[in-house]
Amino acid sequence: MTQVGNGIARVTGLKSALSGELLQFEDASYGIAMNLDEDSIGVVLLSGGEEIAEGGFVTRTKQIAQIPVGDTLLGRVVNALGQPLDQKGPLIAQQARPIERVAPGILARRSVDVPLLTGIKAIDAMVPIGRGQRQLIIGDRQTGKTALVLDTIINQKDSDVVCVYVAIGQKNSTVSALVNTLAEHNALRYTTIVVAGASEPASLQYLAPYSGIAVAEHWMEHGCDVLIAFDDLSKHAVAYRAMSLLLRRPPGREAYPGDIFYLHSRLLERAGRLSETYGGGSITALPIVETQGGDMSSYIPTNIISITDGQIYLETESFNAGVRPAINPGLSVSRVGGAAQVKAMKKIAGPLRIELAQYRELASFMQFSSDLDDETRARLRHGERIVEVFKQPQYRPTPLVYEIIVLFAVQNGCFAEIKIEDVQDFEYKLIEHFLNWQADIVEEISRTYELSPDLEKRLLEIIGHFKTSYLA
């Protein structure tokens, strides 16, 4: 070893070393071979490197970095190397997988047509997510990006979806609060948390998302549906930039190295839905990216937008105005769209999105005019009620059948006479009414998730009677 410092070591003499191979130092710590130069190897240390000195010996392990996988990881918090951080005892895993792996090819995949329900009405209606989709969550700091992911994980409680949450560059206190929240909502039992905290070396922050998706791939190949969240890839890119500059790779735009696009594409391409021949499982990826001042056109966000199947854009203005989740329906899009929705939701959601877009446009002009015709006033009233219905408290995901009933009611003007401040109260009491007194209707919708003309007529009658008693 000829040089060491800043988490990087330069090693000579290992001419047969592989790219990405684990190398062992004299103090039993490890590093990953990243730069294979003509006369030396640039090694990224997986620990602080305080005990490593120049002139020491380095040996090959002939292994690519691996992480333990399997059901023993459910309910556990581990670091990027698969070592437990939760004081629940050692991790005994039967298998390990390489952290880096080539993504499944086109022939191994099938189309995305099964919904992954978030329990968030605005998402399930306007930007639906399918199992095997890659849906970006993007927005400024403190706009509720992590909250969306948490609600989605909590909503998988009664489904067969396994969850992996990857925390990159976050404070330990933030991760601890998140673990406690999942435990309180009984969601930790089907979730694995991979952590590379803000105090960890850049190398572990770089490895964390690859470790997380390696864990997810094990379940996917055994026929399970997996949800993985990367929180967040902006910090991941920064960690990789720091490593690359220390390895003296040539900097490019915004000092990021030229392969920054490949960094994230080889990660997110590993998500998808496999055909039955290859196990039939899926990985649904929810990468998070933080913007600065709402700028979606900066380098890393545009890179990841081009890799994913759509984005959910959260805006600061809506969040500060109390619209939560603060989803911008104009800039949010799902390229899978209605293919990942049940028939009833597809039928209801199409008009709602258009009506909400019209409302936002009218509302921006309303401040310049006080003289509005009756039709415009009615559209504004209807739009206001759609916005209120789409507001949702955190940690309270709504089951799909009740999403359908509530959105059917708002689409058919059943909220028109309800005061704007009473909309959410009316919505909760309407759900309660169906839960307690209309179990046969709920069961009928749950069976097929289709709304026949007869069922629509009965729904309108029930909602009408309930509204009359509510207003009285």
Residue pairs with C-beta under 8 A, 6 or more apart in sequence:
1 9
1 10
1 11
1 12
1 25
1 52
1 53
1 54
1 55
1 56
1 57
1 58
2 10
2 11
2 12
2 40
2 54
3 9
3 10
3 54
4 10
4 45
4 49
4 52
4 53
4 54
5 49
6 246
7 44
7 45
7 48
7 49
7 201
7 202
7 203
7 243
7 246
8 42
8 43
8 44
8 45
8 243
8 246
8 247
9 25
9 31
9 42
9 43
9 45
9 49
9 52
9 58
10 40
10 41
10 42
10 43
11 23
11 33
11 40
11 41
11 43
11 58
12 39
12 40
12 41
14 23
14 33
14 41
14 58
14 60
16 60
17 23
17 33
17 36
17 41
17 60
18 33
18 62
18 64
19 33
19 34
19 36
20 32
20 33
20 34
20 64
20 65
20 100
21 32
21 33
21 60
21 61
21 62
21 63
21 64
22 30
22 31
22 32
22 61
22 63
22 64
22 65
23 30
23 31
23 32
23 33
23 41
23 43
23 58
23 59
23 60
23 61
24 30
24 58
24 59
24 60
24 61
25 31
25 52
25 56
25 57
25 58
26 52
26 56
26 57
26 58
27 51
27 52
29 45
29 46
29 47
29 49
29 51
29 52
30 45
30 46
30 47
30 61
31 43
31 44
31 45
31 46
31 58
31 203
32 43
32 44
32 46
32 65
32 203
32 207
33 41
33 42
33 43
34 42
34 43
34 44
34 243
34 247
35 41
35 42
35 247
35 248
35 249
42 247
42 248
43 58
44 202
44 203
44 206
44 243
44 247
45 52
45 201
45 203
46 81
46 201
46 203
46 204
46 207
47 201
48 201
64 98
64 99
64 100
65 81
65 98
65 99
65 100
65 207
66 82
66 96
66 97
66 98
66 99
67 78
67 80
67 81
67 82
67 96
67 97
67 99
67 211
67 214
67 215
68 82
68 91
68 93
68 95
68 96
69 93
69 95
69 96
69 97
69 214
69 215
69 217
69 218
70 93
70 94
70 95
70 218
72 91
72 92
72 93
72 94
73 82
73 91
73 93
73 192
73 215
74 162
74 189
74 190
74 191
74 192
75 88
75 188
75 189
75 190
75 191
75 192
76 84
76 86
76 88
76 91
76 192
76 193
77 84
77 85
77 86
77 175
77 179
77 193
77 195
78 84
78 85
78 86
78 91
78 192
78 193
78 194
78 195
79 85
79 194
79 195
79 196
79 200
79 204
79 208
80 194
80 195
80 196
80 200
80 204
80 205
80 207
80 208
80 211
81 204
81 207
81 211
82 91
82 93
82 96
82 211
83 91
84 90
84 91
85 195
86 179
95 218
97 214
97 215
97 217
97 218
98 214
99 207
99 210
99 211
99 214
100 210
100 266
101 214
101 217
101 270
103 266
103 269
103 270
103 272
104 270
104 272
104 274
104 278
107 275
108 274
108 275
108 277
108 278
109 132
109 272
109 273
109 274
109 275
110 273
110 274
110 275
110 276
111 273
111 339
112 130
112 131
112 132
112 133
112 273
112 282
112 309
112 336
112 339
112 340
113 130
113 339
113 340
114 130
114 131
114 132
114 225
114 273
114 282
114 340
115 124
115 128
115 129
115 130
115 131
115 340
115 341
115 342
116 129
116 130
116 131
116 133
116 152
116 161
116 225
116 227
116 284
116 340
117 124
117 155
117 159
117 400
118 124
118 129
118 148
118 151
118 152
118 155
118 397
119 151
119 152
119 154
119 155
119 397
119 398
119 399
119 403
120 148
120 151
120 152
120 155
120 325
120 392
120 397
120 398
121 389
121 390
121 392
121 398
121 403
121 406
121 407
122 325
122 327
122 329
122 390
122 392
123 129
123 148
123 312
123 325
123 327
124 341
124 345
124 400
124 403
125 345
125 348
125 349
125 352
125 353
125 390
125 403
125 407
126 327
126 329
126 332
126 349
126 352
126 353
126 356
127 135
127 310
127 312
127 327
127 332
127 333
127 334
128 334
128 336
128 337
128 338
128 340
128 341
128 345
128 349
129 135
129 284
129 286
129 334
129 336
129 340
130 273
130 284
130 336
130 339
130 340
131 161
131 225
131 273
131 282
131 284
131 340
132 271
132 272
132 273
132 282
132 283
132 284
133 271
133 284
133 285
133 309
133 310
133 334
133 336
133 340
134 268
134 271
134 284
134 285
134 287
134 307
134 308
134 309
135 284
135 285
135 286
135 308
135 309
135 310
135 311
135 312
135 334
136 286
136 287
136 288
136 289
136 304
136 305
136 308
136 310
136 311
136 312
137 145
137 148
137 149
137 286
137 287
137 288
137 289
137 311
137 312
137 314
138 145
138 288
138 289
138 290
138 291
138 296
138 301
138 304
138 305
138 311
138 312
138 313
138 314
139 145
139 290
139 291
139 294
139 313
139 314
139 315
139 316
139 326
140 290
140 291
140 292
140 293
140 294
140 314
140 315
140 316
141 290
142 319
143 314
143 315
143 316
143 319
143 326
144 314
144 319
144 324
144 325
144 326
144 394
145 231
145 232
145 288
145 290
145 314
146 178
146 231
146 288
147 324
147 325
147 394
148 286
148 312
148 314
148 325
149 165
149 229
149 231
149 286
149 288
150 178
150 181
150 182
150 394
150 395
151 394
151 395
151 396
151 397
152 227
152 229
152 286
152 397
153 163
153 165
153 182
153 187
153 191
153 227
153 229
154 182
154 185
154 187
154 395
154 397
155 397
156 163
156 187
156 190
156 227
157 185
157 186
157 187
157 190
159 225
160 224
160 225
161 190
161 224
161 225
161 226
161 227
161 284
162 190
162 191
162 192
162 216
162 219
162 224
162 225
162 226
162 227
163 187
163 190
163 191
163 192
163 226
163 227
163 228
163 229
164 191
164 192
164 193
164 194
164 212
164 213
164 215
164 216
164 226
164 227
164 228
164 229
165 178
165 191
165 192
165 193
165 194
165 212
165 228
165 229
165 231
166 193
166 194
166 195
166 196
166 208
166 209
166 211
166 212
166 228
166 229
166 230
166 231
167 174
167 175
167 178
167 193
167 194
167 195
167 196
167 197
167 208
167 231
168 196
168 205
168 208
168 209
168 230
168 231
168 232
168 233
168 235
168 236
168 239
169 196
169 197
169 198
169 205
169 232
169 235
169 236
169 238
169 239
170 195
170 197
170 198
170 231
170 235
171 197
171 198
172 195
172 197
172 198
172 199
175 193
175 195
175 197
178 193
179 188
179 193
181 395
182 188
182 191
182 193
185 395
192 212
192 215
194 208
194 211
194 212
194 215
195 208
196 204
196 205
196 207
196 208
202 239
202 240
202 242
202 243
203 239
203 243
205 235
205 236
205 239
206 236
206 239
206 240
206 243
208 236
209 230
209 233
209 236
209 267
210 267
212 228
212 230
213 228
213 267
213 270
213 271
213 283
213 285
216 226
216 228
216 283
217 270
217 283
219 226
219 281
220 226
220 274
220 279
220 281
220 282
220 283
221 274
221 278
221 279
221 281
222 279
222 281
223 279
223 280
223 281
224 281
225 281
225 282
225 284
226 281
226 282
226 283
226 284
227 283
227 284
227 286
228 271
228 283
228 284
228 285
228 286
229 285
229 286
229 287
229 288
230 236
230 267
230 285
230 286
230 287
230 288
231 288
232 287
232 288
232 289
232 290
233 264
233 287
233 288
233 289
233 300
233 304
234 288
234 289
234 290
234 300
235 290
236 263
236 264
237 256
237 260
237 263
237 264
237 300
240 256
240 257
240 260
240 263
241 251
241 255
241 256
241 257
241 260
244 251
244 256
244 257
245 251
245 255
245 257
249 257
250 257
250 258
251 257
252 258
252 260
253 299
254 298
254 299
256 299
256 300
260 299
260 300
260 303
261 303
261 307
264 287
264 303
264 304
264 307
265 307
268 285
268 287
268 304
268 307
268 308
269 307
270 283
271 283
271 284
271 285
272 282
272 283
273 281
273 282
274 280
274 281
274 282
285 308
287 304
287 308
289 300
289 301
289 304
291 298
291 301
292 298
294 315
294 316
295 301
296 302
296 305
296 313
296 331
305 311
309 334
309 335
309 336
310 332
310 333
310 334
310 335
310 336
311 331
311 332
311 333
312 327
312 332
313 327
313 328
313 331
313 332
314 325
314 326
314 327
314 328
315 326
315 328
315 331
316 326
317 326
318 326
318 327
318 328
319 326
322 391
323 387
323 390
323 391
324 391
324 392
324 393
324 394
325 390
325 392
327 390
329 353
329 356
329 357
329 360
330 357
330 360
334 340
338 346
338 349
338 350
341 349
342 400
342 404
342 449
342 450
343 448
343 449
343 450
343 451
344 404
344 408
344 445
344 449
344 450
344 451
345 400
345 403
345 404
345 407
345 449
347 451
348 404
348 407
348 408
348 411
348 451
349 407
351 411
352 386
352 407
352 410
352 411
355 379
355 382
355 383
355 386
355 411
356 383
356 386
356 387
356 390
358 379
358 383
359 379
359 380
359 382
359 383
359 384
359 386
359 387
360 383
362 376
362 379
362 380
362 383
363 380
363 383
366 372
366 380
372 380
378 416
381 416
382 413
382 416
384 420
385 410
385 415
385 416
385 418
385 420
385 423
386 410
388 415
388 420
388 423
388 424
389 406
389 407
389 410
389 415
389 423
389 424
389 427
391 424
392 398
398 406
398 431
400 449
401 442
401 445
401 446
401 449
402 431
402 434
402 435
404 445
404 449
404 451
405 430
405 431
405 434
405 442
405 445
405 459
405 463
406 427
406 430
406 431
408 451
408 456
408 459
409 415
409 430
409 459
409 463
412 460
412 463
414 460
414 463
414 464
414 467
415 423
415 426
417 467
417 471
418 426
418 467
418 470
418 471
426 467
426 470
429 466
429 470
430 463
430 466
433 466
434 441
434 442
434 462
435 442
438 462
441 455
441 458
441 459
441 462
444 455
445 451
445 455
451 459
